[in-house]
């Protein structure tokens, strides 16, 4: 039964079963003391001890289909754990019994397929070929990932020095001013011919108010108070956005506003804008995160870069061409009648 037990199709089917189990959400459980009985398989059962015995399942002798009287398949702990590790390493002890039941089902189905002659012919050979290259591709991918994970501390330090701006944080007060007055927008009718003019007038008023608020902020007025006034002027009944934000990384700041990192403590920024509105910043503090606090983050970044480089190098090592006649996308469906010629045009009423 070794050929059946370790066959590629069997492993692929079991891998699919394990994958479907791993995607099921696991409820949060409270920790409890370890049950000594759960340790028995790892402490009492030896590697050569049979853990599964399937009576009535075994290799056929010769070319016949006769089943010997003492036909059975015995799977030792070592053999079973080899299959488990090939499918889902570190499978919990609680899941192994269910997995073993499914494994026996797969063995019986594989044996039935053999009896029915389903393991012969070009279709089966093609499926086995695809199964083999998928397994090989998975193994190669895992090896590339393992190699990509070899990131030295010196590489991490160099990356940190070269990208230090990415590891600065900024704390600031911020005022947000909506681009339009919301009360006026609500009063507009869908087909109002003057809607565009009203929107433009509203935006002009809000821009003027934003400039005034920016001047008052630069003069030292309280940002929380100015934020309240901005929403009141816009007619917004929504709760104002928080004024004070701390330890923000550059990737959390809108790209249009990233120049605030060039300001000094106490500086008030220019007026930044985007389609949603205007923003004013007052810098409280700018600090640089120490290397130790971002060491793992940089390691993950470099691992991703290494893996990307490996795959790109692999893809570039072969020059592939595709017959665009064969792989061309089908033409979009036409709304024309099948008998209608391209030059046929309907006549407008009153035309000769």
Secondary structure, DSSP 4 states (H G I P E B T S, - for coil): -HHHHT-HHHHHHHHHHHHHHHTSPPPP----PPPGGGGHHHHTS-TTSEEEEEET--PPPTT--PPPTT-EEEEEHHHHHHHHHHH-TT--HHHHHHHHHHHHHHHHHHHHHHHTTTT-SHHHHHHHHHHHHHHHHHHHHHHHHHHHT---HHHHHHHHHHTGGGGEEEEEEEEEEESS-HHHHHH--TT-TTHHHHHHHHHHHHHHHHHHHHHHHHTT--HHHHHHHHHHHHT--SPPPPSEEEEEEGGGS-GGGGGGGGS-TT-B---EEETTEEEEEEEEEEEE--HHHHHHHHHHHHHHHHHHHHHHHHHHTS-----HHHHPPPPPPP-S-TT--TT--PPPTT--
